[in-house]
Amino acid sequence: MSRFNVRKAKAAPASPVSTTGRRARNHNGGTGHVRDRRSELFLLAVANTVGQDTFHERADDRDDRYAALVRELAVADPEWTLGLLRWLRHGAQLRTAALVGAAEFTRARLDAGAHGHSRQAVDAVLRRPDEPGELLAYWTSRYGRALPKPLKRGVADAVRRLYDARALLKYDTPGKGYRFGDVLELTHPAPDPAKPWQGALFAHALDRRHRPEEAVPPASDPLLTANRELLALPVGERRDAVTGPGGAERVAAGGLTWEALAGWLQGPLDAAVWEAVIPSMGSMALVRNLRNFDRAGVSDAVAAEVARRIADPGEVRRSRQFPFRYLAAHRQAPSLRWGHALETALSHSLANVPALPGRTLILVDRSGSMFDRPDGPTQLNRADSAAIFGTALKVRAADADLVEFGSTSRVVPVARGEAVLRVLERFSSLGGTDTADAVRAHYRGHDRVVIVTDEQTGPGRWGRDPLAAVPAAVPVYTWNLAGYALGHGPSGGANRHTFGGLGDAAFRLIPLLEAGRDARWPWEA
């Protein structure tokens, strides 16, 4: 009699983050599941803010663990690790982890006498014009001023892609330890220009570094020429040049950024100055300066245009902002006139959160360890990130129960069509981490369970299998936000899956798995 090869038979899809079957004690004293090395590195990479403590791990220990994992896999599995590093910078939009990873990747392969991949890794992670200097600063602080050929060649490849006149004005500033001219000299012989005008630009960058008083921009470059003319204006004439007729156009033509304006004007940015520079600001800069606009008193007409641009779906897509930025701006801006625009932008940034069919149980971890030190740029913590994601899933799902949990648990009420930012105000802090009780108390035959957590369950009865109450045939999706070494349950197959990060690639995995397809690493999809 046929037992397996029947019409209803369906292979359980697998996902890449996998546990080994071994167990150990986690940071909170509970039982943790050991992941394989690739899985541990992936989850740490997408969660780690280099140089920052977490609730359970000191920054130095965390950074050392990251570097050790990269170095190990750079030799054991270089193709996979190169794919991870490239995706971290371009897919996950993580800058520092990618730069540090590329440096450690290169160091490990040099130490092992392994050839290839390093130049490509360095070039792959350098996306913004200031990043060649950042990478060289990291390398020399850790390994000295001797630069190996793969590092120099990778940086030179990136320089040819990234250095132009606008980059020079924005990023080649005296406060940088490594100026553009330093990067060009350290990658000696200097990179061959990729474009006809780049040779003159490189020469000007060297002059700015060594002979700033004599540095004259190429006459053929209108941006640098206009910038020089603005900088040469007497201090007493500068404000009128910005705020008078044609001021906004003059600021844009001269490449004056909002960061540079205050120092150039030698005075504060008042409403008239902001209104002159706002048209040339990017959407990310607008979002970060809403509080400054309010303090300066920009006009309602200008504020309406700022709000329109912030909420524009094309602007949100091009800026590739994480949703947390909009929550941070909402908390920091004192005026109500930005609320609708930020809510709209947040919704656009969550466009790839799946609209799940059937019934979904969403559990958001609000234990103490999720309230670790806030991230510097946003002043948000993992509890905030978890609440945003859980609420977005709830709002978009056909039928979902949203629950916050810690030592206890409770349903978070959400009205149909309610704004995500308003719902976030209802979350609280709930002490320890009793995931098992939260699942047991709220699972009622749902089609799937989503848990957004750092996976650090507590000891004793809190350390029970947190997924035991969910039948094996029902998928459980754990979103790990902290990247600690141990998981709260097995993962990799049989309807138990763990994801990392809150980007588009992670969001696409639930529908993929529920269609019966194996999920690959994001850069392999």
C-alpha angles and dihedrals in degrees: 000000000000111000105167112018096070132130094257094049111118128178115238105243119237130222127205103242101084139178123219101223092253122115134207140168113280128217092271096051096257130116115281133191117232116233127209116260097259091051093048092050094046094052093044093048095054093045104038123102100195113238095015128115120232126203094266103023133053116231094245093051092046094048091046090052090051093048092047092051092048092048093048095049094040086070101031098042111009098163093054093045092048089052090051094050094048091048093047090061101036104026104029094032091227111149112177097041090052094049094047090045093053092050093049091044090055094045093050094050092048091050090049093048089239118153129213135025098060097090090048092049093052094047092045096059098045105091106142124056094243093054099082087062092045092052093047090048091053093046097048093045090053106030107017134251097298104107118201119225097250090055094047093046093048091050091047090052090053094045091057089054099042113033115094136135096275091048090051092054095045102041109020096084131149092245092067118099090214114039123195089261091054091052091050091050096044092054088057123201084054116241115273108246113259094204132039094249096047096081092062090044092053090050090050091050089055091049091050089054100046106020106024095160091056099037109123118182120235109278089226092063111085096187096053091042093052090046092052091051091052093048090051094058115111112258092245092059099046101084093051090049089057102037100034128083111315092010097132091050090047092052092049094045091051095047094235108167123207089248091058097044100076093053093044094049091042088220143071125294104251126186095277093052093047090049089054095051100036094081091060096043121104121238093255090056090048092053092049094050103048091109090051091051090054094047091051092046101235112192123268090244092056091043089053090054091048090051091049092053094045091052096043109116092217092053091048091049094048094046091052089209121177113236090245090072091064093049090050091051091047090055096044101043111083096199126088092214092085098049100092093043092051092047090050092047091048089053091051091049089054094049092117095054101115121251096228119210125218122016122331131188111208117193119191118197111229098167122135095264090061089062094067125145110314119249110260102235096043104023087222127128135206092272088061092048092049092050093050094050096043092049092048090052090049094049093049099040123098092232122356140161113215114206132178117206144183123127085345133013139220140177115260108219117229124181119218110274093006119157115260093224091057093050091052090067090067097063119101142187114268110184120230132021115261101158094159094059092045092053092045093048097050108028108106107165095300119172092234142359125222118193120189107195150119088249095231102136120185131251130267115017089354088063094065119121101287092205098048094102092059115082114245091244092059115084120238118198117196118195107203111205101176108045097225114167098249130059128215093235144003118290142179103074147359093069095304112112136169125199133184132212129020100249134119095272092058093045092057094057102078095060090043094053093043089054086062096254125131114247118231131200109288094252091050097051 
